[in-house]
Amino acid sequence: MRQDLPSLRDIEVSGKRVLVIGAFDVDDADNPRANSIREVVKWLNGHGALKIKVIGHCETDFDLAGQLRTEFPGVEFDSGVRKDPREKENNEEHAKELAGGFDVYVNEDFATSHRKYTSFVALPLYMKSQGKEVCLGMRFEKELERLSTVWDHSGRRILVIGGVKIDDKQKFAENMKDKFTVILRGG
């Protein structure tokens, strides 16, 4: 299920410039998404990363990027990636710009990685084509491990799909109908 992507823990980051895609779309600072960014930044700092930049999007009023700038003064945080219209176009030129000067790409945004946006598709593909490291963040890896325990489980399985944007999950539910006995959907 990991599609052969290594974990951040498997990558040598000492002396390297690391680009992290994270989830800034939260309502408060004490949130699993916010804490996953903190965990990755602390890990990278502790393992000698030369430069760290965390990019992502934010559609809430809470300024997580601003708070993280205060907590980690030497790290760059940009929560405005989706403000560039090329992000939703999965644009290769935009990917080249985002990748500029970075040696490692870390995806720590499990919740929105299903989107075919530049920062999730074109960017890691471009970096990999340039011989750069592409890996999963620590929380992303944990989410996949949890899913694998369900995915690999035999017998009756129930899939519960919920969240604010339930319509986005409808296609996923349709694709999964043969793998689960029951699919429950809710908002």
N, C-alpha and C positions, 0 to 999 in steps of 0.2 A: 504493500500500500504506500510505502514511502517513495516508490519509484527511484530507488537507488540514490537518493539525495542524502549526503552525510549530515550528521548533526553538527551544530556549532562546536560542540565539545571535541569533535574529530578534526577540526581545522586548526592549523597553526596561524595565530593572528598576531603574534609578536612582531612589532615593527611594520604592520600592515595597516592600510586605510580601509575601514569597514563601513559599508552602507547597509543599514537595517531598515526593512519595511515593517512598521508597527502600527498599532491601532490607537489613534488619538481620540476616536469617537466615543467619548465617555461623558458621564454626568458629574463625576467626582474623581478625586485623586486616589481614593481607596477602592480600586476596581481591579479585577483580574487582568484586564488588558493593560492598564497603566502599570501594574506590578510586573507584568511580563517584560515590558520595556525596561523598567528599572533593573530587573534581574539580568537581562542581556547586557545592558550598559555596564553594570557592576562587574559582570564576568569578563567583558572585553577589557575594561580598565585593569582588572586584576591579572589579565594575561598579556599585557603589554601592547595593546593595539595603539598604533601611532595616531590615528585619527578615527573618530566615530561620528557618523551622521545618521540620524533616524528620520525617515520620511514617512508620510502617511496622509490620511485625510481626517477632517473633523467637520461634522455637521451639527454638533451640539454647541451650546453657549459656553461650556466649560473650557478654559484655556489650559489644557494639560501640557502642551508644548512649552508654554510660558513657565509653568510650575517646574517642569523638568529642567529647563534652562537654569533655574535657580539652584536646583538640587545638584546638577552636574554642569558646572560652569565651562568646562573644557569641551563639551559635547554640543554638536549642532543639531537642532530639532526643527523640522519643517513639516507642519501639519496642513500645508496648502497644495499638496500634489494634484488633487482633482480640480484645482482652479485652472490648470492648464488644460484646454480642450483636447489636447493630444493624448492625455492620460486615458480617456475612455475609448480612444481610437486604436489603442495598442500600437502606437506609433514608434517605429524603429529609430527615427532621428531623435525623438524625445528620450528614448532609452539610452542612446549614445550620450546625450547631454547629462542624464542622471548618473550614468556610470562613470563619467569623466573623473579620472584620478583615483578610483577605488579599486582595491585588490580583491575584496571579499563582499559577497551579497548574502544577507541573512534574511530569510522570510520568517517573521514572528507574528504575522497577521493572519492567523488561521481563519477567522470569521469571514473575511472577504476575499480570500484567495481563489474562490471559485470564479471570480470575475475575470473576464478576458481584457484586462487593462494593462497598460504599459508596465507599470511597476510590478505586476505579477507574472507577466508572460514575456514580453519583448525584452525587458531589462535583464532578467536572469539568463535568457537565451543568448542575448548579446554578450553579456559578461563571460558566460561559459565559452562562447565562440572565440573570445579573446584570451582564453587560457586562465581566466580568473576563477576563484573558488565560489561555488554556489551551495548554500546549505540551509537547513531548517533551524529555526530558533528553538530554544528549549521548551517553551510552552507549546509551540506548534508540534514538536515531536511528541510531547505527552498526549496531546489531543489525538494524534494518529495512533498512538499505542492504545489509548482507550477505545477508539473506534475499531481497531483490529480485534480486540477481545470480543466485541459484538459481532463483527463481520465474520470472524472465523468460528463462531459458536454454532454448533449444529442444533437442530430441533426448532421448535416454534419460536419465532422472533417477532417482536412488535417494534415498529419504528414510530417514534413520536417526533413530529416536526412542528416547531412553533417559532414564535418571534414576531417582531413588528411587521416585517415584510413577507408575509406568508405566501403571497403570489409568486415571489422569487423562488420559493421552494417547491412549487407545483410540478415543475419539470423534473426535479430531482425525485419527487414522490412517484411520478409516473415511471421513471427509469428503474425504480427500486421495487415496483409492485410484485415482481417474480421472486424477489429475495426475502420478502417478509410475509408473514401470515396476515398481519393486520398493520395498516398504516393509519395513525391518528394525526389529524392536522388541527392546529389551533392558532389563534393570534396572540 
